[in-house]
Amino acid sequence: MNQALPALTLLEARILGVLVEKEKTTPDAYPLTLNSLTSGCNQKSSRDPVMNVSESEIQTALEELRHRVLILETYGASGRVLRYAQNFGKCYGLPAASVALLAILMLRGPQTVSEMRANCERLYRFDDASSVEAYLDELAARSSGALVTRLPKQPGSREHRWTHLLCGEPVLPADQGGAQDGGSSCNAALEERVARLELELAELRSVISQITGKIVGLQ
């Protein structure tokens, strides 16, 4: 399935990210129970933003994800406890590397290429930063709709950060989204202020010169 899919909520994205992560990092416990999934969503480390959601909230989100076939329900080998598995890659028609990158972005928020490569280590091992960039470029140029985008470079940062678009367009802080335009406007305002001060200084010098001339004339 490769057509554009409806946007996810923040919680739905977190659930899918957790399922992708735990499938690789704790395979013995996967598929996850509702309790394990809740713990993964509310995990304090390696999460941005940190959440505090209830099992009932997660169940509501799971129902929507199940309806869209983004997750699968199973009772596993025991046949007693309902468990949940992700079907994210198949629904979006993505290779394992792209699934790992999107999962890390869903779990940890916007990141640089270097950060993503390091954070993906347990989910998918990329040979180098250029291979990460290649997959990101593919995700950004999908004919069915971009799934990631490169953010404006932050002041003082040497690398651009990337973010996913699974929940829609990101809301950028005013100082970040307009960093470059803001910088140009700030420079223009500063130049105008300096020019005005220089003019006032010249006028002040002229007045002082006139006063000094009159004083000399009176002596």
ZAMILO-823912 format. One record per residue: residue number from 1; x, y, z of N, C-alpha, C in turn. Coordinates in steps of 0.02 Angstrom, whole numbers, padded with zeros to 5 digits. Layout:
// residues N
<rec NUM,<X,Y,Z>,<X,Y,Z>,<X,Y,Z>>
...
// end
This chain:
// residues 219
<rec 1,<00043,-00059,00000>,<00000,00000,00000>,<00045,00062,00000>>
<rec 2,<00037,00105,-00051>,<00084,00160,-00058>,<00049,00227,-00065>>
<rec 3,<-00018,00227,-00060>,<-00053,00291,-00065>,<-00047,00330,00000>>
<rec 4,<-00061,00396,-00006>,<-00057,00438,00053>,<-00108,00415,00105>>
<rec 5,<-00088,00413,00168>,<-00132,00391,00222>,<-00148,00451,00267>>
<rec 6,<-00206,00448,00302>,<-00225,00503,00347>,<-00171,00515,00399>>
<rec 7,<-00168,00577,00423>,<-00119,00595,00474>,<-00133,00559,00539>>
<rec 8,<-00080,00544,00574>,<-00085,00512,00640>,<-00090,00565,00694>>
<rec 9,<-00117,00545,00751>,<-00112,00588,00810>,<-00044,00577,00841>>
<rec 10,<-00025,00620,00887>,<00039,00613,00921>,<00043,00547,00959>>
<rec 11,<-00012,00527,00990>,<-00013,00464,01028>,<-00010,00404,00981>>
<rec 12,<-00045,00407,00926>,<-00042,00352,00877>,<00028,00343,00850>>
<rec 13,<00062,00399,00836>,<00131,00395,00813>,<00177,00366,00866>>
<rec 14,<00166,00385,00929>,<00206,00359,00984>,<00197,00283,00990>>
<rec 15,<00134,00260,00985>,<00120,00188,00989>,<00157,00150,00935>>
<rec 16,<00153,00174,00873>,<00187,00140,00818>,<00263,00141,00828>>
<rec 17,<00289,00197,00851>,<00361,00201,00864>,<00383,00151,00917>>
<rec 18,<00343,00145,00970>,<00360,00098,01024>,<00358,00026,00998>>
<rec 19,<00307,00009,00959>,<00302,-00059,00933>,<00360,-00077,00887>>
<rec 20,<00380,-00029,00844>,<00438,-00041,00800>,<00501,-00050,00843>>
<rec 21,<00509,-00007,00893>,<00569,-00010,00936>,<00572,-00076,00973>>
<rec 22,<00518,-00093,01007>,<00519,-00153,01051>,<00524,-00218,01011>>
<rec 23,<00500,-00217,00949>,<00506,-00276,00907>,<00580,-00295,00898>>
<rec 24,<00622,-00244,00895>,<00694,-00256,00885>,<00732,-00262,00950>>
<rec 25,<00714,-00222,01000>,<00754,-00220,01062>,<00733,-00271,01114>>
<rec 26,<00668,-00291,01114>,<00645,-00342,01162>,<00602,-00394,01125>>
<rec 27,<00631,-00430,01079>,<00593,-00477,01038>,<00557,-00531,01077>>
<rec 28,<00584,-00550,01135>,<00552,-00602,01176>,<00485,-00579,01204>>
<rec 29,<00477,-00513,01213>,<00414,-00486,01241>,<00367,-00461,01188>>
<rec 30,<00386,-00468,01125>,<00346,-00441,01069>,<00306,-00498,01037>>
<rec 31,<00244,-00485,01015>,<00202,-00425,01020>,<00190,-00403,01092>>
<rec 32,<00173,-00339,01100>,<00168,-00310,01167>,<00097,-00315,01196>>
<rec 33,<00094,-00325,01261>,<00030,-00319,01296>,<00013,-00245,01305>>
<rec 34,<-00048,-00232,01324>,<-00069,-00162,01335>,<-00027,-00131,01390>>
<rec 35,<-00012,-00168,01442>,<00028,-00142,01497>,<00098,-00123,01474>>
<rec 36,<00130,-00168,01435>,<00197,-00154,01410>,<00197,-00096,01361>>
<rec 37,<00146,-00091,01320>,<00141,-00036,01272>,<00132,00030,01309>>
<rec 38,<00092,00030,01361>,<00083,00091,01401>,<00149,00114,01432>>
<rec 39,<00186,00066,01459>,<00251,00082,01489>,<00298,00111,01436>>
<rec 40,<00298,00082,01377>,<00341,00107,01323>,<00322,00177,01301>>
<rec 41,<00257,00192,01299>,<00235,00259,01279>,<00252,00311,01332>>
<rec 42,<00249,00291,01395>,<00262,00337,01451>,<00335,00337,01474>>
<rec 43,<00377,00301,01438>,<00448,00296,01456>,<00479,00365,01461>>
<rec 44,<00520,00376,01512>,<00550,00442,01523>,<00613,00452,01481>>
<rec 45,<00650,00399,01468>,<00712,00405,01429>,<00698,00392,01356>>
<rec 46,<00738,00423,01313>,<00734,00413,01241>,<00666,00431,01212>>
<rec 47,<00632,00480,01243>,<00567,00502,01219>,<00563,00578,01218>>
<rec 48,<00536,00604,01164>,<00525,00676,01158>,<00464,00687,01113>>
<rec 49,<00408,00712,01141>,<00401,00733,01211>,<00388,00673,01257>>
<rec 50,<00400,00683,01322>,<00382,00633,01372>,<00307,00635,01382>>
<rec 51,<00275,00577,01383>,<00202,00573,01390>,<00182,00541,01456>>
<rec 52,<00120,00552,01474>,<00090,00519,01532>,<00018,00502,01513>>
<rec 53,<00010,00448,01477>,<-00056,00429,01451>,<-00081,00366,01487>>
<rec 54,<-00146,00360,01490>,<-00178,00303,01524>,<-00189,00246,01476>>
<rec 55,<-00203,00187,01504>,<-00217,00129,01462>,<-00280,00140,01421>>
<rec 56,<-00329,00175,01449>,<-00391,00187,01411>,<-00377,00232,01350>>
<rec 57,<-00333,00282,01358>,<-00315,00325,01302>,<-00279,00285,01248>>
<rec 58,<-00236,00240,01269>,<-00199,00199,01221>,<-00246,00151,01186>>
<rec 59,<-00294,00123,01223>,<-00343,00078,01192>,<-00384,00113,01138>>
<rec 60,<-00403,00175,01151>,<-00440,00213,01100>,<-00398,00224,01038>>
<rec 61,<-00333,00241,01047>,<-00288,00250,00991>,<-00276,00184,00954>>
<rec 62,<-00270,00130,00991>,<-00260,00064,00961>,<-00319,00044,00917>>
<rec 63,<-00378,00061,00938>,<-00437,00045,00898>,<-00435,00080,00830>>
<rec 64,<-00414,00142,00830>,<-00408,00179,00767>,<-00353,00149,00724>>
<rec 65,<-00296,00133,00755>,<-00241,00103,00717>,<-00260,00034,00690>>
<rec 66,<-00298,-00004,00728>,<-00321,-00069,00705>,<-00368,-00062,00646>>
<rec 67,<-00411,-00012,00649>,<-00458,00002,00595>,<-00421,00018,00530>>
<rec 68,<-00364,00050,00536>,<-00324,00068,00478>,<-00271,00016,00462>>
<rec 69,<-00273,-00040,00496>,<-00228,-00098,00486>,<-00155,-00080,00498>>
<rec 70,<-00144,-00028,00539>,<-00075,-00009,00556>,<-00049,-00051,00614>>
<rec 71,<-00094,-00083,00650>,<-00074,-00132,00700>,<-00114,-00196,00691>>
<rec 72,<-00089,-00250,00719>,<-00122,-00315,00716>,<-00130,-00341,00787>>
<rec 73,<-00186,-00371,00801>,<-00198,-00400,00867>,<-00185,-00476,00865>>
<rec 74,<-00157,-00501,00919>,<-00144,-00573,00924>,<-00145,-00594,00997>>
<rec 75,<-00161,-00657,01009>,<-00158,-00684,01077>,<-00092,-00722,01088>>
<rec 76,<-00051,-00724,01037>,<00015,-00756,01044>,<00011,-00830,01061>>
<rec 77,<00066,-00857,01085>,<00070,-00928,01099>,<00027,-00947,01159>>
<rec 78,<00021,-00903,01208>,<-00016,-00919,01268>,<-00091,-00923,01255>>
<rec 79,<-00115,-00881,01210>,<-00186,-00880,01194>,<-00228,-00848,01248>>
<rec 80,<-00197,-00814,01296>,<-00235,-00787,01352>,<-00236,-00710,01353>>
<rec 81,<-00179,-00679,01337>,<-00174,-00606,01342>,<-00170,-00576,01272>>
<rec 82,<-00212,-00525,01259>,<-00211,-00492,01194>,<-00147,-00451,01187>>
<rec 83,<-00116,-00458,01130>,<-00053,-00422,01116>,<-00059,-00385,01050>>
<rec 84,<-00012,-00337,01041>,<-00015,-00293,00982>,<00052,-00293,00945>>
<rec 85,<00046,-00296,00879>,<00106,-00294,00835>,<00095,-00238,00783>>
<rec 86,<00149,-00210,00759>,<00145,-00156,00710>,<00144,-00183,00639>>
<rec 87,<00107,-00148,00596>,<00103,-00165,00525>,<00121,-00103,00484>>
<rec 88,<00162,-00061,00515>,<00177,00006,00489>,<00211,00004,00421>>
<rec 89,<00265,-00036,00416>,<00304,-00038,00354>,<00263,-00061,00295>>
<rec 90,<00221,-00111,00305>,<00180,-00137,00249>,<00127,-00087,00227>>
<rec 91,<00096,-00054,00275>,<00044,-00005,00258>,<00072,00053,00218>>
<rec 92,<00131,00075,00235>,<00162,00132,00201>,<00208,00111,00144>>
<rec 93,<00217,00046,00136>,<00261,00022,00082>,<00333,00044,00091>>
<rec 94,<00361,00032,00150>,<00427,00057,00167>,<00476,00001,00181>>
<rec 95,<00540,00010,00164>,<00591,-00038,00183>,<00609,-00031,00257>>
<rec 96,<00643,-00081,00284>,<00659,-00082,00355>,<00698,-00020,00377>>
<rec 97,<00744,00004,00335>,<00785,00062,00354>,<00741,00124,00364>>
<rec 98,<00693,00134,00319>,<00648,00192,00324>,<00603,00186,00385>>
<rec 99,<00579,00125,00399>,<00537,00114,00457>,<00576,00132,00521>>
<rec 100,<00639,00113,00524>,<00681,00128,00583>,<00689,00203,00591>>
<rec 101,<00703,00238,00537>,<00713,00311,00541>,<00649,00346,00565>>
<rec 102,<00592,00326,00537>,<00529,00357,00557>,<00512,00340,00629>>
<rec 103,<00527,00280,00650>,<00514,00260,00720>,<00554,00304,00768>>
<rec 104,<00617,00315,00752>,<00660,00356,00795>,<00635,00428,00797>>
<rec 105,<00611,00453,00740>,<00584,00521,00739>,<00519,00525,00778>>
<rec 106,<00478,00472,00775>,<00415,00472,00813>,<00428,00468,00888>>
<rec 107,<00482,00436,00907>,<00497,00426,00978>,<00536,00484,01008>>
<rec 108,<00582,00513,00969>,<00630,00561,00997>,<00625,00631,00970>>
<rec 109,<00579,00643,00923>,<00572,00710,00895>,<00625,00725,00843>>
<rec 110,<00628,00788,00819>,<00675,00808,00767>,<00748,00793,00786>>
<rec 111,<00787,00769,00737>,<00857,00751,00749>,<00899,00764,00688>>
<rec 112,<00964,00771,00699>,<01010,00777,00643>,<01024,00708,00615>>
<rec 113,<01056,00706,00557>,<01074,00642,00526>,<01119,00601,00571>>
<rec 114,<01167,00634,00603>,<01213,00599,00648>,<01176,00569,00707>>
<rec 115,<01130,00607,00735>,<01091,00582,00792>,<01047,00523,00772>>
<rec 116,<01017,00528,00714>,<00974,00472,00691>,<01014,00409,00679>>
<rec 117,<01072,00416,00650>,<01113,00357,00638>,<01131,00323,00703>>
<rec 118,<01150,00362,00754>,<01168,00334,00819>,<01107,00304,00854>>
<rec 119,<01050,00339,00851>,<00991,00316,00887>,<00958,00255,00853>>
<rec 120,<00973,00245,00789>,<00944,00188,00753>,<00986,00125,00761>>
<rec 121,<01042,00129,00795>,<01090,00074,00797>,<01058,00007,00815>>
<rec 122,<01011,00007,00862>,<00981,-00056,00885>,<00922,-00078,00840>>
<rec 123,<00899,-00032,00798>,<00843,-00049,00754>,<00867,-00066,00683>>
<rec 124,<00916,-00029,00659>,<00943,-00040,00592>,<01012,-00007,00590>>
<rec 125,<01061,-00043,00566>,<01129,-00017,00564>,<01144,00014,00496>>
<rec 126,<01156,00078,00496>,<01174,00114,00434>,<01250,00116,00428>>
<rec 127,<01275,00107,00368>,<01347,00106,00357>,<01379,00173,00371>>
<rec 128,<01345,00226,00351>,<01373,00294,00360>,<01317,00345,00357>>
<rec 129,<01335,00407,00368>,<01285,00461,00369>,<01253,00471,00300>>
<rec 130,<01292,00459,00248>,<01265,00469,00180>,<01208,00421,00165>>
<rec 131,<01211,00360,00193>,<01157,00312,00181>,<01094,00334,00218>>
<rec 132,<01102,00365,00277>,<01044,00392,00313>,<01013,00447,00271>>
<rec 133,<01055,00492,00244>,<01030,00547,00204>,<00994,00522,00142>>
<rec 134,<01019,00468,00112>,<00988,00441,00052>,<00916,00417,00067>>
<rec 135,<00908,00383,00123>,<00840,00359,00141>,<00795,00418,00159>>
<rec 136,<00823,00468,00192>,<00783,00527,00209>,<00760,00564,00146>>
<rec 137,<00806,00569,00098>,<00788,00602,00034>,<00732,00565,-00001>>
<rec 138,<00734,00498,00002>,<00680,00458,-00028>,<00614,00470,00007>>
<rec 139,<00616,00472,00073>,<00555,00484,00112>,<00526,00554,00099>>
<rec 140,<00571,00602,00086>,<00549,00671,00074>,<00522,00681,00003>>
<rec 141,<00539,00635,-00042>,<00521,00644,-00113>,<00469,00592,-00136>>
<rec 142,<00435,00559,-00090>,<00385,00509,-00108>,<00329,00539,-00150>>
<rec 143,<00312,00506,-00204>,<00259,00532,-00248>,<00191,00533,-00213>>
<rec 144,<00181,00490,-00165>,<00117,00487,-00129>,<00114,00537,-00071>>
<rec 145,<00168,00574,-00062>,<00170,00623,-00008>,<00231,00614,00036>>
<rec 146,<00266,00669,00050>,<00326,00665,00091>,<00310,00641,00161>>
<rec 147,<00355,00601,00190>,<00347,00577,00258>,<00396,00610,00306>>
<rec 148,<00446,00644,00279>,<00493,00682,00321>,<00508,00748,00287>>
<rec 149,<00536,00795,00325>,<00557,00858,00297>,<00618,00883,00335>>
<rec 150,<00660,00920,00301>,<00719,00949,00333>,<00701,01018,00361>>
<rec 151,<00716,01029,00424>,<00699,01091,00458>,<00753,01144,00446>>
<rec 152,<00735,01208,00452>,<00785,01261,00447>,<00839,01251,00499>>
<rec 153,<00900,01268,00481>,<00956,01259,00528>,<00948,01306,00587>>
<rec 154,<00958,01278,00647>,<00953,01318,00708>,<01014,01363,00716>>
<rec 155,<01006,01421,00746>,<01063,01466,00757>,<01118,01430,00796>>
<rec 156,<01179,01434,00770>,<01236,01402,00803>,<01245,01329,00787>>
<rec 157,<01198,01299,00749>,<01202,01228,00734>,<01237,01217,00667>>
<rec 158,<01276,01163,00663>,<01312,01148,00601>,<01272,01102,00556>>
<rec 159,<01221,01068,00584>,<01182,01020,00546>,<01108,01037,00548>>
<rec 160,<01075,01021,00492>,<01002,01027,00490>,<00971,00968,00529>>
<rec 161,<00914,00980,00559>,<00876,00926,00589>,<00819,00906,00542>>
<rec 162,<00798,00844,00550>,<00742,00817,00511>,<00685,00800,00558>>
<rec 163,<00623,00802,00532>,<00565,00782,00571>,<00517,00743,00526>>
<rec 164,<00475,00701,00556>,<00427,00663,00516>,<00364,00705,00504>>
<rec 165,<00326,00686,00454>,<00264,00721,00435>,<00203,00676,00445>>
<rec 166,<00211,00623,00483>,<00156,00575,00492>,<00098,00606,00530>>
<rec 167,<00111,00658,00569>,<00058,00693,00606>,<00041,00760,00573>>
<rec 168,<00063,00770,00512>,<00051,00833,00477>,<00113,00878,00479>>
<rec 169,<00105,00938,00454>,<00160,00985,00451>,<00181,01006,00522>>
<rec 170,<00247,01010,00534>,<00271,01029,00601>,<00257,01102,00615>>
<rec 171,<00245,01118,00678>,<00237,01187,00699>,<00304,01211,00725>>
<rec 172,<00334,01258,00689>,<00400,01282,00707>,<00396,01344,00751>>
<rec 173,<00441,01350,00800>,<00445,01411,00839>,<00460,01470,00793>>
<rec 174,<00434,01528,00811>,<00443,01586,00768>,<00516,01602,00755>>
<rec 175,<00558,01593,00807>,<00629,01609,00799>,<00665,01558,00757>>
<rec 176,<00635,01497,00749>,<00667,01446,00707>,<00642,01450,00636>>
<rec 177,<00576,01452,00628>,<00548,01451,00561>,<00570,01511,00520>>
<rec 178,<00580,01567,00553>,<00601,01627,00516>,<00671,01647,00533>>
<rec 179,<00713,01599,00550>,<00781,01615,00573>,<00820,01655,00522>>
<rec 180,<00816,01632,00458>,<00856,01666,00408>,<00826,01734,00392>>
<rec 181,<00759,01738,00381>,<00727,01801,00367>,<00734,01849,00425>>
<rec 182,<00727,01821,00486>,<00734,01861,00546>,<00803,01890,00552>>
<rec 183,<00853,01851,00533>,<00922,01874,00536>,<00933,01932,00489>>
<rec 184,<00904,01927,00428>,<00911,01981,00379>,<00877,02043,00403>>
<rec 185,<00816,02036,00432>,<00779,02093,00457>,<00817,02127,00514>>
<rec 186,<00847,02086,00557>,<00885,02113,00614>,<00945,02153,00590>>
<rec 187,<00980,02127,00539>,<01038,02162,00512>,<01017,02228,00481>>
<rec 188,<00961,02228,00445>,<00937,02289,00412>,<00919,02342,00464>>
<rec 189,<00887,02319,00518>,<00867,02366,00572>,<00928,02395,00606>>
<rec 190,<00979,02353,00616>,<01040,02376,00648>,<01076,02427,00604>>
<rec 191,<01079,02413,00538>,<01112,02460,00492>,<01075,02527,00492>>
<rec 192,<01008,02524,00494>,<00969,02586,00494>,<00981,02626,00558>>
<rec 193,<00987,02590,00613>,<00998,02625,00677>,<01067,02657,00678>>
<rec 194,<01118,02622,00653>,<01185,02650,00651>,<01188,02712,00607>>
<rec 195,<01153,02709,00549>,<01153,02766,00503>,<01119,02826,00537>>
<rec 196,<01065,02813,00574>,<01030,02867,00608>,<01073,02898,00662>>
<rec 197,<01109,02857,00699>,<01154,02882,00752>,<01211,02923,00722>>
<rec 198,<01237,02898,00665>,<01291,02935,00633>,<01267,03004,00610>>
<rec 199,<01206,03008,00584>,<01178,03071,00562>,<01168,03118,00622>>
<rec 200,<01141,03091,00677>,<01131,03132,00737>,<01198,03157,00764>>
<rec 201,<01249,03114,00761>,<01316,03134,00784>,<01344,03190,00742>>
<rec 202,<01334,03184,00676>,<01359,03237,00631>,<01324,03303,00646>>
<rec 203,<01257,03300,00657>,<01220,03361,00672>,<01244,03391,00739>>
<rec 204,<01257,03348,00787>,<01281,03371,00853>,<01349,03404,00847>>
<rec 205,<01392,03374,00806>,<01458,03404,00796>,<01452,03472,00763>>
<rec 206,<01404,03478,00716>,<01395,03542,00681>,<01371,03596,00730>>
<rec 207,<01325,03577,00774>,<01300,03625,00824>,<01357,03647,00871>>
<rec 208,<01397,03598,00893>,<01453,03614,00938>,<01503,03660,00904>>
<rec 209,<01515,03647,00839>,<01562,03688,00802>,<01537,03760,00797>>
<rec 210,<01471,03767,00785>,<01442,03834,00780>,<01448,03871,00848>>
<rec 211,<01432,03836,00901>,<01436,03866,00968>,<01508,03886,00984>>
<rec 212,<01554,03842,00968>,<01625,03857,00980>,<01647,03919,00941>>
<rec 213,<01624,03924,00878>,<01641,03982,00837>,<01615,04047,00866>>
<rec 214,<01555,04047,00892>,<01526,04106,00923>,<01565,04127,00985>>
<rec 215,<01584,04076,01024>,<01621,04091,01085>,<01689,04123,01069>>
<rec 216,<01722,04096,01018>,<01787,04124,00997>,<01778,04196,00973>>
<rec 217,<01722,04208,00937>,<01709,04275,00911>,<01697,04327,00965>>
<rec 218,<01672,04306,01021>,<01658,04352,01077>,<01720,04369,01118>>
<rec 219,<01771,04327,01111>,<01831,04338,01151>,<01875,04393,01123>>
// end
